[in-house]
Amino acid sequence: MSECVREYFLLNDQLLPAGLFGSLFKPPANYVYEVFRATCGAALFLEDHLERFFRTVALAGTDTGITDSMLKSGIYEVIGNNAPDDGNLKISLYTDHNGQQLFIYYTPHVYPTAEEFRDGVSTELFFAERNNPNAKVMDTRLREEADLMKREHVVYEVLLVDRDGFITEGSRSNIFFIKDGFLITPPSGMVLEGITRKQIIQLAAENDIPLKEEKVHYQNLNYFDGLFISGTSRRVLPVRRVNELEFRVTDPLISKLQRLFEQKVIDYLQKP
């Protein structure tokens, strides 16, 4: 499957047909990127995504010369020249022998089904770590190994476990645990701080849902009442199983957060 879908993509400041993407997109194994969702002609939570993009650029020590307004303009040029239905857009940035290469394009996505939101998904533990969990940098090797494990074990997601045995995040998601009405999520310093994760933390604060950032060891998973993963495509997605351990997906806190998050999306889209 092509990395770029739909009709057009942007390379630097030039709008090009998608058929040219494969011959032009030649990234290194590690490169800066950002993924966000476009719905109803709007880039969802774009301000948060761009803030994280520029933070990653700074961590990478790259002087891009790209401004916030330049990116917004390019993003909406891509949205406006492609089909209007929901999809994920990706910003990819790297440098090659031709200089700085900034791509903005629709990338393939698979959104959870209504049944998966209702019944939960299966996951497995994957003993691996990101090189720099705070930066949105593509780690091609880790991504390929995680995707291979998901295919071979027929699971929706794998949960990364660090060298000390603590669960950090999913390969493409963040994770939240539930115990006695409390939300627990791994500390910010050990995970990529997802934008959906940020929205959930804000919702918890606004709705008097107790939350703490705390390390969770994989051997203590049976202590929790339930868990869910979050992300651009996944939003608030219950987890039914981790390895052979089954979890209840009907915890009222999960359904409450699903409703609150969907309302937050509606509110965002109604803003001028």
Backbone hydrogen bonds, N-H to C=O, Kabsch-Sander energy under -0.5 kcal/mol:
donor,donor_aa,acceptor,acceptor_aa,energy
5,V,106,Y,-2.6
9,F,16,L,-2.5
10,L,104,I,-2.8
11,L,14,Q,-2.7
12,N,10,L,-0.5
12,N,102,L,-3.6
13,D,11,L,-0.6
14,Q,11,L,-2.3
16,L,9,F,-3.2
18,A,7,E,-3.1
20,L,17,P,-2.1
21,F,18,A,-1.6
23,S,20,L,-0.7
24,L,20,L,-0.9
24,L,21,F,-1.3
25,F,21,F,-2.7
26,K,24,L,-1.0
31,Y,138,M,-0.5
32,V,93,L,-1.3
33,Y,136,K,-2.3
34,E,91,I,-1.8
36,F,89,L,-2.2
38,A,87,G,-3.2
39,T,42,A,-2.6
41,G,84,P,-0.5
42,A,39,T,-1.9
44,L,37,R,-3.1
44,L,42,A,-0.7
46,L,43,A,-1.2
49,H,45,F,-1.8
50,L,46,L,-2.8
51,E,47,E,-2.1
52,R,48,D,-2.1
53,F,49,H,-2.3
54,F,50,L,-2.6
55,R,51,E,-1.8
56,T,52,R,-2.4
57,V,53,F,-2.3
58,A,54,F,-2.0
59,L,55,R,-2.3
60,A,56,T,-2.1
61,G,58,A,-1.2
62,T,57,V,-2.1
64,T,62,T,-0.9
71,L,67,T,-2.0
72,K,68,D,-2.5
73,S,69,S,-2.3
74,G,70,M,-2.2
75,I,71,L,-2.8
76,Y,72,K,-2.4
77,E,73,S,-1.5
78,V,74,G,-2.1
79,I,75,I,-2.5
80,G,76,Y,-2.2
81,N,77,E,-1.0
81,N,78,V,-0.5
82,N,79,I,-1.2
87,G,38,A,-1.9
88,N,107,T,-0.6
89,L,36,F,-3.0
90,K,105,Y,-3.0
91,I,34,E,-2.8
92,S,90,K,-0.5
92,S,103,F,-2.3
93,L,32,V,-2.9
94,Y,101,Q,-1.8
96,D,99,G,-2.3
99,G,96,D,-2.1
101,Q,94,Y,-3.4
102,L,100,Q,-0.5
103,F,92,S,-2.8
103,F,101,Q,-0.6
104,I,10,L,-2.2
105,Y,90,K,-2.0
106,Y,5,V,-0.6
107,T,88,N,-2.6
117,F,113,T,-2.1
118,R,114,A,-1.6
119,D,115,E,-3.8
120,G,116,E,-1.8
121,V,238,P,-1.5
123,T,241,R,-2.3
124,E,157,E,-1.3
126,F,159,L,-3.0
128,A,126,F,-1.5
128,A,161,V,-0.6
135,A,132,N,-1.6
137,V,135,A,-2.0
138,M,31,Y,-3.5
140,T,29,A,-1.9
140,T,138,M,-0.8
143,R,139,D,-2.6
144,E,140,T,-2.5
145,E,141,R,-2.3
146,A,142,L,-2.5
147,D,143,R,-2.5
148,L,144,E,-2.2
149,M,145,E,-2.1
150,K,146,A,-2.2
151,R,147,D,-2.0
152,E,148,L,-2.7
153,H,149,M,-2.4
154,V,150,K,-0.7
155,V,150,K,-1.7
156,Y,122,S,-2.0
157,E,122,S,-1.1
159,L,124,E,-2.6
160,L,158,V,-0.6
160,L,169,E,-3.3
161,V,126,F,-2.2
162,D,166,F,-2.7
165,G,162,D,-2.1
167,I,216,V,-2.9
168,T,160,L,-2.6
169,E,160,L,-0.5
170,G,173,S,-2.0
171,S,158,V,-1.6
174,N,230,S,-2.2
176,F,228,F,-2.7
177,F,184,I,-3.5
178,I,226,G,-2.8
179,K,182,F,-1.9
182,F,179,K,-2.1
183,L,210,P,-2.6
184,I,177,F,-2.6
185,T,212,K,-1.8
190,M,187,P,-1.8
191,V,188,S,-1.3
193,E,191,V,-0.7
194,G,192,L,-1.4
198,K,194,G,-2.1
199,Q,195,I,-2.1
200,I,196,T,-2.4
201,I,197,R,-2.4
202,Q,198,K,-2.1
203,L,199,Q,-2.4
204,A,200,I,-2.5
205,A,201,I,-1.9
206,E,202,Q,-2.3
207,N,203,L,-1.5
208,D,205,A,-0.8
209,I,204,A,-2.8
212,K,183,L,-2.2
214,E,185,T,-1.7
214,E,212,K,-0.6
216,V,167,I,-0.5
218,Y,165,G,-2.7
220,N,217,H,-2.1
221,L,218,Y,-1.2
223,Y,220,N,-1.8
224,F,221,L,-1.8
225,D,178,I,-2.5
226,G,178,I,-1.2
228,F,176,F,-2.3
229,I,237,L,-2.6
230,S,174,N,-2.1
231,G,235,R,-0.6
235,R,231,G,-2.8
237,L,229,I,-2.8
237,L,235,R,-0.6
239,V,227,L,-2.3
240,R,121,V,-2.7
240,R,238,P,-0.5
241,R,121,V,-1.5
242,V,245,L,-2.4
243,N,123,T,-2.3
245,L,242,V,-2.6
246,E,244,E,-0.6
247,F,240,R,-2.8
248,R,225,D,-0.9
254,I,251,D,-1.2
255,S,251,D,-1.3
256,K,252,P,-2.1
257,L,253,L,-2.2
258,Q,254,I,-2.3
259,R,255,S,-2.0
260,L,256,K,-2.6
261,F,257,L,-2.6
262,E,258,Q,-2.1
263,Q,259,R,-2.0
264,K,260,L,-1.9
265,V,261,F,-2.1
266,I,262,E,-2.1
267,D,263,Q,-2.7
268,Y,264,K,-2.2
269,L,265,V,-2.4
270,Q,266,I,-1.3
271,K,268,Y,-1.2
